[in-house]
Amino acid sequence: MKHDRQTSRKSSEIRVRYRTHDELITRYSDNVSSGGMFIRTLSFLPINTVLQLQLLLPGETEEIPIIARVAHIIGTDRAGELDRAPGMGLEFLDLAPEGKAALHDTFLQCVDRQSPAPERVRLEGTRILLVEDEGLVQRKIGSLFLRRGLRIALAGTGAEALTKCIKAPPDLILSDIRMPAMDGWTFLRLAKARPDLASVPFVFLASVVSPQERQKAYELGADDFISKTTPPDEILARVEHTLARYREDPEAMSTRRVLHGTLNLVALPTLLQMLMTEGKTGVLKVRSRQCEGRVHVREGRPVRCSLEPFDLSGREAIFELLDWEDGEFEFSSEDCEGEDQIHMNALQLLIEHSRIRDESR
């Protein structure tokens, strides 16, 4: 989506182009009708601004001219509260009859092209090894998974868990950290060192949660790090999400080192510094409120960045991502070719972002 905005309210113009029907349904706009549309953007015009909208529909070659006004704005803070994308709601003031007809025909094609939702990954019968020395937590978490149809095996120490894994590798390991005889850190290291257990998803369920421990967990190869205070339904959902990722692409998950988590637990500045310290090469994906950022990292140095659906790239995109306080991240080790478009290492980017933020206050 391209935005062309001038300073004069009377001459303001926005161009919106949809290349495919799927884009029209899911990507740039939450709704389009003969009466208005919502445009996802981080740049806002004042309420009641009248503007010229040029709308190009999928498969068409001529734009539809529409006179519109800014009816409402959803800023980034409000968007976070509503769990949706920020942007502007436009009310159509003048739309020619042929434009209305074109919109109507496009809506019909969009409906025809929508496919059924993909089936949920079936996890019934999946074997979970719960490594936990507290009986109350064993019963609480165990019953949670049993009601979902998963099979549960219990271990009270890392040593007992490792023995059970060697005899019969589970589909996923859910482990505490602080346990007698062998703690969770040692258990994770030993499990990941064994070829028959290295590809088993590993999730920590811990009482004490700190950024340092989360970072350590991801560095050692854990797939997720969950606090015991997390609501039961969310614990179940995150375990199922980890399992689904392995089921959908088992070869990729077993051969690539993947870091995965949430930004409210591990902030993006911490992630960038960790990747720099370890000299990682790959792609860091960050998702929040229907937006996705991709940071390409080569030997610990960010070299490219993009933010969709907004037309942001390079340092501008990274600085926008650094302001995010919630969302999910995933780092995959893979080749990173191409020109360096950032020309700063992670530490320099963080310092520059802090300077810009201080100047804007």
C-alpha positions in Angstrom: 0.0 0.0 0.0 1.4 3.4 -1.0 0.5 6.6 0.9 1.1 10.0 -0.8 0.3 12.7 1.7 0.9 16.4 1.3 0.8 19.1 4.0 -2.3 20.9 2.6 -5.5 19.3 3.8 -7.4 20.2 0.6 -4.8 18.5 -1.6 -4.2 15.5 0.6 -4.2 12.3 -1.5 -4.0 8.6 -0.6 -3.4 5.8 -3.1 -4.4 2.3 -2.1 -3.7 -0.6 -4.4 -4.8 -4.2 -3.9 -2.9 -6.7 -6.0 -4.9 -9.8 -5.1 -8.3 -10.5 -3.6 -6.6 -12.2 -0.6 -4.8 -8.9 0.0 -8.1 -7.0 -0.1 -9.6 -9.5 2.5 -6.8 -9.8 4.9 -3.9 -7.6 4.5 -4.2 -3.8 4.2 -7.8 -3.0 5.1 -10.1 -4.4 7.8 -13.1 -3.5 5.8 -14.0 -1.9 2.5 -17.6 -1.0 1.5 -19.4 1.4 -0.6 -19.6 3.7 2.4 -16.0 3.7 3.6 -12.9 1.7 4.5 -10.2 1.4 7.2 -6.6 1.8 6.2 -3.8 0.4 8.3 -1.1 3.0 8.7 1.2 4.6 11.3 0.8 8.1 9.7 -2.4 9.9 10.6 -4.3 12.9 9.2 -6.5 15.0 11.5 -10.1 14.0 12.1 -12.4 15.5 9.4 -9.6 16.0 6.9 -11.2 15.7 3.4 -8.9 14.0 0.9 -8.8 12.4 -2.5 -8.6 8.6 -2.4 -7.4 6.7 -5.4 -8.5 3.0 -5.1 -7.1 0.3 -7.4 -8.9 -3.0 -7.1 -7.4 -6.4 -7.9 -7.3 -7.2 -11.6 -8.2 -3.6 -12.6 -6.1 -1.1 -14.4 -7.9 2.2 -13.6 -8.2 3.7 -10.2 -11.5 4.6 -8.6 -11.5 8.2 -7.5 -13.3 8.8 -4.2 -13.7 11.9 -2.1 -13.4 10.8 1.6 -12.9 12.2 5.0 -11.0 10.9 8.1 -13.9 9.8 10.3 -11.8 8.1 13.2 -8.3 7.2 14.1 -7.0 4.2 16.0 -3.5 5.0 17.3 -0.9 2.5 18.4 -1.9 2.6 22.1 -5.6 2.2 21.4 -4.8 -0.5 18.8 -3.0 -2.5 21.4 -6.0 -2.3 23.8 -8.3 -3.5 21.0 -5.8 -6.2 19.7 -6.0 -4.8 16.1 -3.9 -2.8 13.7 -3.6 1.0 14.0 -4.9 3.2 11.2 -7.6 5.6 9.9 -11.3 5.0 9.2 -12.3 6.8 6.0 -15.9 7.8 5.2 -16.7 8.0 1.5 -18.3 11.4 0.7 -18.5 11.1 -3.1 -18.3 7.8 -5.0 -19.5 7.5 -8.6 -22.1 4.7 -9.4 -19.6 2.8 -11.5 -17.2 2.8 -8.6 -19.9 1.3 -6.3 -20.6 -1.3 -9.0 -16.9 -2.2 -9.2 -16.7 -2.6 -5.4 -19.8 -4.8 -5.4 -18.3 -7.1 -8.0 -15.0 -7.3 -6.2 -16.8 -8.3 -2.9 -18.5 -11.1 -4.7 -15.2 -12.4 -6.1 -13.7 -12.2 -2.6 -16.4 -14.3 -1.1 -16.0 -16.9 -3.9 -12.2 -17.0 -3.3 -12.3 -17.6 0.5 -11.3 -21.1 1.4 -12.3 -23.0 4.5 -10.2 -22.5 7.6 -7.5 -25.1 8.0 -8.2 -28.0 10.3 -6.8 -27.7 13.8 -3.7 -29.9 14.3 -4.9 -33.1 16.1 -3.0 -33.5 19.3 -5.0 -36.2 21.0 -2.8 -39.0 22.2 0.3 -36.8 22.2 2.8 -37.8 25.0 3.9 -35.0 27.3 6.6 -35.5 29.9 5.9 -33.2 32.9 9.0 -32.8 35.0 7.9 -31.3 38.3 8.6 -32.1 42.0 5.6 -30.4 43.5 2.6 -32.7 43.7 0.0 -29.8 43.5 1.5 -28.5 40.3 1.7 -32.1 38.9 -2.0 -32.6 39.5 -3.1 -29.1 38.2 -1.1 -29.3 35.0 -1.6 -33.0 34.5 -5.4 -32.7 34.7 -5.3 -29.8 32.3 -3.6 -31.8 29.6 -5.6 -35.0 30.3 -8.9 -33.1 29.7 -7.5 -32.1 26.3 -6.8 -35.7 25.4 -3.0 -35.6 25.8 -1.1 -38.4 27.6 1.0 -37.4 30.6 4.1 -39.0 32.1 5.5 -37.6 35.4 9.0 -37.2 36.7 10.2 -35.5 39.9 13.8 -34.7 39.0 15.9 -34.1 35.9 17.6 -37.4 36.4 14.4 -39.3 36.5 13.1 -37.4 33.4 16.3 -38.2 31.4 15.9 -41.9 32.2 12.3 -41.9 31.0 13.2 -40.0 27.9 15.9 -42.5 27.0 13.5 -45.4 27.4 10.7 -43.7 25.5 11.2 -40.3 24.0 8.1 -38.1 24.5 6.5 -35.8 22.0 7.2 -32.7 24.2 9.0 -32.0 27.5 7.5 -29.5 30.0 10.0 -29.0 32.8 10.5 -27.0 36.0 13.9 -25.5 36.6 14.5 -25.7 40.3 14.4 -29.4 41.3 16.5 -31.7 43.5 19.3 -34.0 42.3 19.3 -32.5 38.7 17.9 -29.1 37.9 16.1 -28.2 34.7 19.2 -26.5 33.2 21.3 -29.6 33.4 18.4 -31.8 32.1 17.9 -29.5 29.1 21.7 -29.6 28.2 21.8 -33.4 28.5 18.6 -33.9 26.5 19.7 -31.6 23.7 23.1 -33.3 23.6 21.5 -36.7 22.7 20.7 -37.2 19.0 17.5 -39.1 19.9 16.2 -36.3 22.1 17.7 -33.2 20.4 14.6 -32.6 18.2 12.0 -33.1 21.1 10.3 -29.8 21.8 11.3 -28.5 25.3 9.3 -25.9 27.3 10.2 -24.5 30.7 7.4 -24.0 33.3 9.1 -22.0 36.0 8.2 -20.3 39.3 10.8 -17.6 39.2 10.8 -15.8 35.9 13.5 -13.2 35.0 14.8 -11.8 31.6 18.2 -13.4 32.3 16.6 -16.9 32.8 14.5 -16.6 29.7 17.5 -15.6 27.6 19.5 -18.5 29.0 16.6 -20.9 28.2 16.5 -19.8 24.6 20.2 -19.9 24.2 20.3 -23.5 25.4 17.6 -24.5 22.9 14.3 -24.3 24.8 11.3 -23.6 22.6 9.3 -21.6 25.2 9.5 -20.3 28.7 6.2 -20.1 30.7 5.6 -18.8 34.2 3.6 -21.0 36.6 1.4 -18.0 37.2 0.2 -18.0 33.6 -3.5 -18.9 33.3 -4.1 -22.6 32.6 -5.8 -22.1 29.3 -2.8 -20.0 28.1 -0.3 -22.7 29.2 -2.2 -25.3 27.2 -2.4 -23.0 24.2 1.3 -22.3 24.2 2.2 -26.0 24.5 -0.2 -26.8 21.7 1.3 -24.0 19.6 4.8 -25.4 20.1 3.6 -28.9 19.2 1.8 -27.6 16.1 5.0 -25.9 14.8 6.9 -29.2 15.0 4.0 -31.1 13.4 3.7 -28.7 10.5 7.4 -28.7 9.6 9.2 -31.4 11.5 12.3 -31.5 9.3 12.9 -27.7 9.5 12.3 -27.7 13.3 14.7 -30.5 13.9 17.5 -29.2 11.7 17.2 -25.4 12.5 17.9 -23.8 15.8 14.7 -21.8 16.6 14.2 -19.3 19.3 10.6 -18.5 20.1 8.8 -16.4 22.7 6.9 -13.3 23.5 8.1 -9.7 23.7 6.6 -9.0 27.1 8.9 -11.7 28.4 12.0 -11.1 26.3 12.3 -7.5 24.9 13.6 -6.9 21.4 16.7 -5.0 22.6 17.6 -8.0 24.7 17.1 -10.3 21.7 19.3 -8.2 19.4 22.1 -8.0 21.9 21.9 -11.8 22.4 22.1 -12.4 18.6 25.1 -10.0 18.4 26.9 -11.7 21.3 26.5 -15.1 19.8 27.2 -14.0 16.3 23.9 -15.6 15.0 22.9 -15.6 11.3 19.3 -16.0 10.3 15.9 -14.2 10.4 14.1 -12.7 13.4 10.4 -12.5 12.8 8.3 -10.3 15.1 4.5 -10.3 15.0 2.0 -8.1 16.8 -1.5 -6.8 16.0 -1.6 -8.2 12.5 1.8 -6.7 11.7 5.0 -8.6 11.0 8.6 -7.4 11.1 11.5 -9.3 9.7 15.1 -8.6 10.8 17.8 -10.3 8.7 20.9 -10.9 10.8 24.3 -11.9 9.6 27.0 -12.9 12.2 25.0 -11.0 14.9 24.6 -7.8 12.8 21.2 -6.7 11.5 21.6 -6.1 7.8 18.0 -5.7 6.5 14.6 -5.1 8.1 11.0 -4.8 6.8 7.7 -4.1 8.4 4.4 -5.3 6.8 1.8 -4.2 6.0 3.4 -0.8 6.4 5.9 0.4 3.8 8.8 0.6 6.2 12.3 -0.8 5.8 15.9 -0.5 7.1 16.6 1.5 10.3 13.1 3.1 10.2 11.5 -0.4 10.5 13.8 -1.5 13.3 13.2 1.7 15.3 9.4 1.0 15.0 9.8 -2.6 16.1 11.9 -1.5 19.1 8.9 0.4 20.4 6.7 -2.7 20.5 6.1 -4.0 24.0 4.0 -7.1 23.2 3.9 -9.6 20.4 5.7 -12.8 19.5 9.1 -13.4 18.1 10.8 -16.3 16.4 14.4 -16.5 15.2 15.5 -19.2 12.7 19.0 -19.9 11.7 19.4 -19.7 7.9 21.6 -18.1 5.3 21.5 -14.4 5.0 22.8 -13.1 1.7 22.6 -9.6 0.2 23.7 -6.0 0.9 23.9 -4.5 4.3 21.1 -1.8 4.4 21.4 -1.0 8.1 25.2 -0.1 8.5 24.9 -0.3 12.3 25.4 -3.1 14.8 22.8 -3.9 17.4 24.3 -1.8 20.1 24.6 1.3 17.8 21.0 0.8 16.8 19.8 0.7 20.4 21.8 3.9 21.2 20.5 5.7 18.2 16.9 4.6 18.9 17.2 5.9 22.5 18.6 9.2 21.3 15.7 9.7 18.8 13.1 8.8 21.4 14.6 11.3 23.9 14.6 14.0 21.3 10.9 13.4 20.5 9.8 13.9 24.1 
